Every structure is written in C-alpha cells, then in structure tokens.
Amino acid sequence: MIHLIILGQALPAPGNLDGASRICLEVMSRWARSGKVRVTIITSPRRAETCRAVGFPDSTEYVLWHDSPGVWTLPGHQIAAMKSRKQAWRWPIPKQDGPTILYTASDFYPDLWAAEVIHKRMPWARWIASRFLFVPNPFKGWKNAYDSKLRLPDLPLLLGAAYQKVSFHAVLKADAWLITNEVDKAYFPERIDTANRVKAAYGGVHFREIHESPTQSPKYAGVFCGRISPQKGVLDLVEIWRKVCDQQPEAKLALIGNGHKPFEDELHAKIQQLQLGRNIDWLGFMDGPKKHAIYKQSRVFLHTSVYDNYGMAACEAMAAGVPAIMYDLPPLRVAYPSGVAKAKLNDPGEFAEIVLRLNREDVEYAKLSAEAIVWAEKQDWDNKAEELWDFFVSISYPEA
C-alpha cells in the first residue's frame, strides 16, 4: 500500500472550494476509501474539516499545524513559510513501510518549503508537486494574455507573477508534476520528461449525482459559477448580461460564487451601474444538490473567463445537460472540444448574441446539450481517480 502524505496548508476552509483543491480532495479521498492508500494530511484544524466533509475516511491521519496570523500579507506569508519549514524539521518522520508519495496540493510557499524539508528527510519518498494555473505575463494582463501587444503591468498581477516565478524553482525540485491542461507542459524546461513525469488532470464532476438530480422548472436564462476575480471575466459577465437584457428585459442570471471583497465590491458597483439588480440573483458560494438544482433551472452556462485552462464549473453544468458558452481561448479548445459554443475573445457582444440564440433556438440547443452530457460523463470523478491513480503508481514504482 502506498503511503500518501498531502501537504495542504492552502486547502480551503469550510464554505469554499477552488478547482485545484477539489481535484486533490475528490480523487485522493476515493483512493483512501477504497484502501489503495494510507493517508496523512498536513493542514490546519479548520482545513481538516474540509477534508472530512469531502469524504476522507476515519483512518486518515491529520498532522495539524495552526495557520499563522496574517498569512495573506507579505511579511505574514514569509513568517508562515519559515514556521512551516521549522515544523517540517521537527515532525517525527514515519518509518519507511513501502512506497511513499509526498503531494503538495498547492504552490503556496508554506507547502513547498515544508515539502523540500520532508523530501530531504525521507529520501525514499517521491514528491509530486501541483501547479494548476500559470499566471499570464503581467505586461499583457488577464484580458489580453493571448495577444502579442505589451501594456503597462497590473501591480497585483506583477506581484503574482513574481511569486510564481520564485515558487516554480521549488516546484521543479519535485520528482513529478500534476497540471491542469496539456498546453501547460510548455512551461517546463526541456530537461523535464513531460511525457512521463507531467500529468494533465483537467478536473472532474459528480456526473451521476448532477445528471440524475431532479428536473427543475426553468427560471434562469443563464448561470455563472466561479470565483469572483478578474481572471473569471466577471465584469464581462455583467456587460454581456446588460446586452442580453436590452433584447430580453426579463432575462435572469444566476450568479454563484464569492471572492475577495475588493473584487466583490467592484462587481456590485458594476451591477448597479448597469441597472441589473432585478436581473441578477447573486447566490454566493453553493455546492452539492443546491448548486445542481440551479444548473437544472438554467438554459445556458456562461463561462466568461478571459484566461483559463479548464473551468470545472462549466463541466458540472454540462453534466446537467446545460451547454456552456465561453470565449475561444486556446487552452479551452483542448479542454472543451464539444458541447460548447464559443465567442470571439473579448467580444461581449458576440457572447450575448450566442446566449440569446441558444435561449430561442431549440435545434442547436438540443445538439449542444446532448454533446455536453456525453463529454461530461467522461469527466466523472471515478474515472478521473482511476486515470490519476495509474500516474501516481508509475511514479511510486518507477521500475514497473
């Protein structure tokens, strides 16, 4: 049996769940429940609650390191990383008992610095690191990441890019890597055997749970689900909905998600500016049956990301038979080859026209809905767990 040690100090607290964390928790909890792995999770007490809620069995061992105060400030973050490294040196290393995988669930410095120490102290372990999103060139920005033109940098993105550049040096010390999309292999240096050591996970869905959830009465012309952030194109979303409502005044949008307060405040202001308070139901964070019911009440899913390499919520909606509409981003051509309609990048007008067309026309809609269901079924978490298990085994037993 493989001993799987998960470094998860950036796993979300209860009430939130990002795509990268969901991949880790959904897949690895399945391995634990099936008896394929013995799991140790290094995280904080609150984040351990998230792991239990997702379904890790009672046999899971938790090593609880408390969150450092102010971890999301620059000095607080550095202190947290140094504290994490110190705790990694003090942690009583388990005895070697078969193959061991050390998995970092994020490229968060406290996870990476602890992983470096534990990897040194457990030379028999194989380290699999994750990097699920490579931020764009800060001199292009989120909205113009696929253009050739350079622009004045956005300061938060500039800091994020610098953070990732430093953290990637630590990520590359691992033995293998989990990424989101095949196109992201281009970021790795040529010396890396990307064919065998780098695995694209994409994401997954609870297909049967969503697809077989009760039929709902139509309520929403569209639904959005995602983190409230510039990357997710939430300001474009509001512009698109204004254009939809100009032609269909009673059209309602379900908006599922939350984010950092400054982004939420900006979105609230935009909704009020465009007089869409009556047309947008902002429902906050939702998961499970309540979210699936909203999908079933909706005609189309608006995946308005301006920079992305997958987008798990779109696939969830597709499992409910709801076609997704998205900008024609190069990575999404690989991630979503069918069951979707695509608009020209940064063209809210064309995006709105597709929303309106699919709300009116049943023939095209039925075709896309059928394709969406077929594609989403392939992404079921049970299938994804088996696929990623084969990769982890190949790293654990390199001679096999």
C-alpha positions as CSV (number, residue, x, y, z in Angstrom):
1,M,0.0,0.0,0.0
2,I,1.2,3.5,-0.9
3,H,1.6,6.0,2.0
4,L,0.3,9.3,0.6
5,I,1.3,12.4,2.5
6,I,-0.6,15.5,1.5
7,L,0.7,18.9,2.3
8,G,-2.4,21.0,2.3
9,Q,-1.9,24.2,4.2
10,A,-3.6,26.2,1.4
11,L,-6.7,23.9,1.2
12,P,-9.8,26.0,1.7
13,A,-11.6,26.4,5.0
14,P,-15.2,25.1,5.1
15,G,-17.6,27.1,2.8
16,N,-15.3,27.4,-0.2
17,L,-13.6,25.0,-2.6
18,D,-11.4,26.0,-5.5
19,G,-10.7,23.8,-8.5
20,A,-7.2,22.8,-7.6
21,S,-8.2,21.7,-4.1
22,R,-11.2,19.9,-5.4
23,I,-9.0,17.8,-7.7
24,C,-6.9,16.8,-4.7
25,L,-9.7,16.1,-2.3
26,E,-12.1,14.3,-4.7
27,V,-9.5,12.0,-6.2
28,M,-7.4,11.2,-3.1
29,S,-10.4,10.6,-0.8
30,R,-11.6,8.0,-3.3
31,W,-8.2,6.3,-3.1
32,A,-8.4,6.4,0.7
33,R,-11.9,5.0,0.9
34,S,-11.0,2.1,-1.5
35,G,-8.0,1.2,0.6
36,K,-5.4,1.9,-2.1
37,V,-3.5,4.4,0.1
38,R,-2.8,5.2,3.7
39,V,-3.2,9.0,4.0
40,T,-1.6,11.6,6.2
41,I,-2.7,15.2,5.7
42,I,-0.7,18.1,7.0
43,T,-3.0,21.0,7.3
44,S,-4.7,23.3,9.9
45,P,-7.6,22.3,12.1
46,R,-10.2,24.3,10.1
47,R,-8.9,22.9,6.7
48,A,-9.1,19.4,8.1
49,E,-12.8,19.9,8.4
50,T,-13.0,20.4,4.6
51,C,-11.1,17.1,4.1
52,R,-13.6,15.3,6.4
53,A,-16.6,16.9,4.6
54,V,-15.3,15.7,1.2
55,G,-15.2,12.2,2.5
56,F,-11.7,11.1,3.7
57,P,-12.3,8.1,5.9
58,D,-11.8,8.0,9.7
59,S,-8.5,6.1,9.1
60,T,-7.0,9.4,7.8
61,E,-4.2,10.7,9.9
62,Y,-4.1,14.5,10.4
63,V,-1.0,16.4,11.3
64,L,-2.4,19.8,12.5
65,W,-0.2,22.9,12.0
66,H,-2.1,26.0,13.0
67,D,-2.5,28.8,10.5
68,S,-0.1,31.7,11.1
69,P,-1.8,35.1,11.7
70,G,-1.7,37.5,8.7
71,V,-0.7,34.7,6.3
72,W,-2.1,36.7,3.3
73,T,0.1,39.7,4.0
74,L,3.7,39.7,2.6
75,P,5.5,39.7,5.9
76,G,3.0,37.3,7.4
77,H,3.4,34.9,4.5
78,Q,7.1,34.8,4.9
79,I,6.8,34.1,8.6
80,A,4.3,31.3,7.8
81,A,6.6,29.7,5.3
82,M,9.6,29.8,7.8
83,K,7.3,28.4,10.5
84,S,6.2,25.7,8.2
85,R,9.8,24.8,7.4
86,K,10.7,24.6,11.1
87,Q,7.7,22.4,11.8
88,A,8.8,20.1,8.9
89,W,12.2,19.6,10.6
90,R,10.5,18.8,13.9
91,W,7.8,16.5,12.6
92,P,8.6,12.8,13.5
93,I,9.2,11.2,10.2
94,P,7.3,7.9,9.7
95,K,9.3,4.8,9.2
96,Q,9.7,3.5,5.6
97,D,7.0,1.0,5.0
98,G,6.5,0.6,1.3
99,P,6.3,3.3,-1.3
100,T,5.6,6.9,-0.2
101,I,4.2,9.8,-2.2
102,L,4.6,13.4,-0.9
103,Y,2.0,15.5,-2.7
104,T,1.9,19.3,-2.5
105,A,-1.7,20.4,-3.1
106,S,-0.6,24.0,-4.0
107,D,2.4,26.1,-4.9
108,F,1.9,28.0,-1.7
109,Y,5.3,28.7,-0.1
110,P,4.4,27.1,3.3
111,D,3.6,23.9,1.4
112,L,6.6,24.0,-0.8
113,W,9.2,24.9,1.9
114,A,7.9,22.1,4.1
115,A,7.9,19.6,1.2
116,E,11.6,20.4,0.5
117,V,12.5,19.6,4.1
118,I,10.4,16.4,4.3
119,H,11.7,15.2,0.9
120,K,15.3,15.6,2.2
121,R,14.4,13.7,5.4
122,M,12.5,10.9,3.5
123,P,14.8,10.2,0.5
124,W,12.7,7.1,-0.3
125,A,9.6,9.3,-0.9
126,R,8.6,10.5,-4.4
127,W,7.4,14.1,-4.5
128,I,4.6,15.0,-6.8
129,A,4.0,18.8,-7.0
130,S,1.0,20.6,-8.4
131,R,0.8,23.8,-10.4
132,F,-2.7,24.2,-11.8
133,L,-2.5,27.7,-13.2
134,F,0.4,29.6,-14.7
135,V,-0.4,33.3,-14.4
136,P,-0.1,35.4,-17.6
137,N,2.6,37.8,-18.5
138,P,1.9,40.8,-16.2
139,F,2.8,43.1,-19.2
140,K,-0.2,41.6,-21.0
141,G,-2.7,41.1,-18.2
142,W,-5.6,38.7,-17.8
143,K,-7.8,40.0,-20.6
144,N,-5.0,40.4,-23.2
145,A,-2.9,37.4,-22.2
146,Y,-3.3,35.8,-25.7
147,D,-2.3,39.0,-27.6
148,S,1.1,39.9,-28.8
149,K,1.0,43.5,-27.6
150,L,2.6,44.6,-24.3
151,R,0.9,47.0,-21.9
152,L,1.6,48.7,-18.6
153,P,1.6,46.0,-15.9
154,D,-1.2,45.4,-13.4
155,L,0.5,45.6,-9.9
156,P,-1.3,42.7,-8.3
157,L,-0.6,40.5,-11.3
158,L,3.0,41.6,-11.4
159,L,3.4,40.5,-7.8
160,G,1.6,37.2,-8.5
161,A,3.9,36.5,-11.4
162,A,7.0,37.2,-9.3
163,Y,5.6,34.9,-6.6
164,Q,5.1,32.1,-9.1
165,K,8.5,32.6,-10.7
166,V,10.2,32.0,-7.3
167,S,7.9,29.2,-6.3
168,F,8.4,27.4,-9.6
169,H,12.1,26.9,-8.7
170,A,10.9,24.9,-5.7
171,V,8.2,23.1,-7.7
172,L,10.8,21.9,-10.2
173,K,12.7,20.1,-7.3
174,A,9.8,17.5,-7.3
175,D,10.0,14.1,-9.0
176,A,6.8,14.5,-11.0
177,W,4.1,17.1,-11.5
178,L,0.3,17.5,-11.8
179,I,-1.0,20.3,-14.0
180,T,-4.4,21.2,-15.5
181,N,-4.1,21.1,-19.3
182,E,-1.7,19.5,-21.8
183,V,-0.8,23.0,-23.1
184,D,0.8,23.9,-19.7
185,K,3.6,21.4,-20.4
186,A,5.2,24.1,-22.5
187,Y,6.2,26.0,-19.3
188,F,8.5,23.2,-18.2
189,P,12.2,23.2,-19.2
190,E,13.4,20.8,-21.9
191,R,15.2,18.6,-19.4
192,I,11.9,17.5,-17.9
193,D,10.4,14.3,-19.3
194,T,7.0,15.8,-19.7
195,A,5.6,12.7,-21.5
196,N,6.1,10.5,-18.4
197,R,6.6,12.9,-15.4
198,V,3.9,15.6,-16.0
199,K,0.2,14.7,-16.0
200,A,-2.7,16.9,-17.0
201,A,-5.6,16.3,-14.7
202,Y,-8.1,18.8,-16.2
203,G,-10.8,18.2,-13.5
204,G,-13.9,16.2,-12.9
205,V,-17.6,16.2,-12.0
206,H,-20.1,14.1,-9.9
207,F,-21.7,13.1,-13.2
208,R,-24.4,10.8,-12.0
209,E,-25.3,13.0,-9.0
210,I,-25.7,16.0,-11.2
211,H,-27.3,14.3,-14.2
212,E,-29.8,12.3,-12.2
213,S,-30.8,15.2,-9.9
214,P,-34.5,16.2,-10.1
215,T,-35.8,18.1,-13.1
216,Q,-36.5,21.8,-12.2
217,S,-38.8,24.4,-13.6
218,P,-37.0,26.8,-15.9
219,K,-36.0,30.0,-14.1
220,Y,-32.8,31.4,-15.4
221,A,-31.8,32.3,-19.0
222,G,-28.2,31.7,-17.9
223,V,-26.0,30.7,-14.9
224,F,-22.4,31.6,-13.9
225,C,-20.5,29.8,-11.3
226,G,-16.9,30.6,-10.3
227,R,-14.6,32.7,-8.2
228,I,-15.2,36.4,-8.3
229,S,-12.0,37.6,-9.8
230,P,-10.6,39.4,-12.9
231,Q,-9.5,36.1,-14.4
232,K,-13.0,34.8,-14.5
233,G,-14.2,37.8,-16.5
234,V,-16.9,38.8,-14.1
235,L,-17.1,42.4,-15.4
236,D,-17.5,41.0,-18.9
237,L,-20.3,38.8,-17.5
238,V,-22.2,41.9,-16.3
239,E,-21.7,43.6,-19.7
240,I,-22.9,40.5,-21.5
241,W,-26.0,40.3,-19.4
242,R,-26.8,44.0,-20.0
243,K,-26.7,43.3,-23.7
244,V,-28.9,40.2,-23.2
245,C,-31.4,42.2,-21.2
246,D,-31.5,45.0,-23.8
247,Q,-33.3,42.5,-26.0
248,Q,-34.9,40.2,-23.4
249,P,-35.7,42.6,-20.5
250,E,-37.0,39.9,-18.1
251,A,-33.9,37.6,-18.6
252,K,-32.5,36.4,-15.2
253,L,-28.9,35.3,-14.5
254,A,-28.0,33.1,-11.5
255,L,-24.5,34.2,-10.2
256,I,-22.9,31.5,-8.0
257,G,-19.6,32.4,-6.3
258,N,-17.6,34.6,-4.0
259,G,-14.2,36.2,-3.9
260,H,-12.0,38.8,-2.2
261,K,-14.0,41.7,-1.0
262,P,-12.5,44.4,-3.4
263,F,-13.5,42.3,-6.4
264,E,-17.0,41.6,-5.0
265,D,-17.4,45.4,-4.3
266,E,-16.3,46.2,-7.9
267,L,-18.8,43.7,-9.2
268,H,-21.6,45.0,-7.0
269,A,-20.9,48.5,-8.3
270,K,-20.9,47.4,-11.9
271,I,-24.3,45.6,-11.4
272,Q,-25.8,48.8,-10.0
273,Q,-24.2,51.0,-12.7
274,L,-25.8,48.9,-15.4
275,Q,-29.1,48.7,-13.6
276,L,-29.2,44.9,-13.4
277,G,-30.2,44.4,-9.8
278,R,-33.5,42.9,-10.8
279,N,-31.9,40.6,-13.4
280,I,-29.1,39.0,-11.5
281,D,-29.6,36.7,-8.5
282,W,-26.2,36.7,-6.7
283,L,-26.4,33.4,-4.7
284,G,-22.9,33.3,-3.1
285,F,-21.0,30.1,-2.6
286,M,-23.0,27.0,-3.3
287,D,-22.1,23.3,-3.6
288,G,-23.8,19.9,-3.9
289,P,-27.5,19.4,-4.6
290,K,-28.4,23.1,-4.2
291,K,-26.0,24.1,-6.9
292,H,-27.0,21.3,-9.2
293,A,-30.7,22.4,-8.9
294,I,-29.7,25.9,-10.1
295,Y,-28.0,24.3,-13.1
296,K,-31.2,22.4,-13.9
297,Q,-33.2,25.6,-13.7
298,S,-30.8,27.3,-16.2
299,R,-30.8,27.4,-20.0
300,V,-27.1,28.0,-20.6
301,F,-23.8,28.3,-18.6
302,L,-21.7,31.5,-19.1
303,H,-18.0,30.6,-18.8
304,T,-16.7,34.1,-19.1
305,S,-13.1,33.5,-18.1
306,V,-10.7,35.7,-20.1
307,Y,-7.7,33.5,-19.1
308,D,-8.2,29.8,-18.3
309,N,-7.1,26.3,-18.9
310,Y,-10.2,24.3,-17.9
311,G,-13.0,25.6,-15.7
312,M,-14.6,22.8,-13.7
313,A,-18.0,24.5,-13.1
314,A,-18.7,24.6,-16.9
315,C,-18.3,20.8,-16.9
316,E,-20.7,20.5,-14.0
317,A,-23.3,22.4,-15.8
318,M,-22.8,20.2,-18.9
319,A,-23.4,17.2,-16.8
320,A,-26.9,18.7,-16.2
321,G,-27.3,19.0,-20.0
322,V,-26.7,22.7,-19.9
323,P,-24.5,23.8,-22.8
324,A,-21.6,26.2,-21.9
325,I,-20.7,29.4,-23.8
326,M,-17.1,30.5,-23.5
327,Y,-14.5,32.7,-25.1
328,D,-12.4,31.0,-27.7
329,L,-9.3,30.7,-25.5
330,P,-6.5,28.4,-26.9
331,P,-6.4,26.1,-23.9
332,L,-10.2,25.6,-23.9
333,R,-10.0,24.3,-27.4
334,V,-8.2,21.3,-25.9
335,A,-10.3,21.1,-22.7
336,Y,-13.7,21.5,-24.3
337,P,-13.8,20.1,-27.8
338,S,-17.6,19.6,-27.8
339,G,-20.9,20.6,-26.0
340,V,-20.0,24.3,-26.0
341,A,-20.4,27.4,-28.1
342,K,-17.5,29.8,-28.4
343,A,-17.4,33.6,-28.9
344,K,-14.5,35.7,-30.1
345,L,-12.2,36.6,-27.3
346,N,-13.0,39.9,-25.5
347,D,-16.2,40.3,-27.6
348,P,-19.1,40.6,-25.1
349,G,-21.5,41.5,-28.0
350,E,-20.9,38.2,-29.8
351,F,-21.1,36.3,-26.4
352,A,-24.5,37.9,-25.7
353,E,-25.8,37.0,-29.2
354,I,-25.0,33.4,-28.5
355,V,-26.8,33.5,-25.2
356,L,-29.9,34.9,-26.9
357,R,-29.7,32.5,-29.8
358,L,-29.5,29.4,-27.6
359,N,-32.4,30.7,-25.5
360,R,-34.5,31.0,-28.7
361,E,-33.4,28.1,-30.9
362,D,-34.1,24.5,-29.8
363,V,-32.4,22.5,-32.6
364,E,-28.9,23.9,-32.0
365,Y,-29.6,23.8,-28.3
366,A,-30.6,20.1,-28.3
367,K,-27.4,19.2,-30.2
368,L,-25.1,21.0,-27.8
369,S,-27.0,19.7,-24.8
370,A,-26.5,16.1,-26.0
371,E,-22.8,16.7,-26.7
372,A,-22.4,18.3,-23.3
373,I,-23.8,15.2,-21.5
374,V,-21.5,12.8,-23.4
375,W,-18.4,14.9,-22.7
376,A,-19.2,15.5,-19.0
377,E,-19.8,11.7,-18.4
378,K,-16.2,11.1,-19.5
379,Q,-15.0,13.5,-16.7
380,D,-16.7,11.7,-13.9
381,W,-14.6,11.8,-10.7
382,D,-14.5,7.9,-10.5
383,N,-13.0,7.8,-14.0
384,K,-10.6,10.7,-13.1
385,A,-9.5,8.9,-9.9
386,E,-8.5,5.7,-11.9
387,E,-6.7,7.7,-14.5
388,L,-4.6,9.7,-12.0
389,W,-4.0,6.5,-9.9
390,D,-2.2,5.0,-12.8
391,F,0.1,8.0,-13.0
392,F,0.8,8.0,-9.2
393,V,1.6,4.3,-9.3
394,S,4.0,4.9,-12.2
395,I,5.9,7.4,-10.1
396,S,5.7,5.3,-6.9
397,Y,7.1,2.2,-8.7
398,P,9.3,3.7,-11.4
399,E,10.7,0.3,-12.3
400,A,7.2,-1.1,-13.0
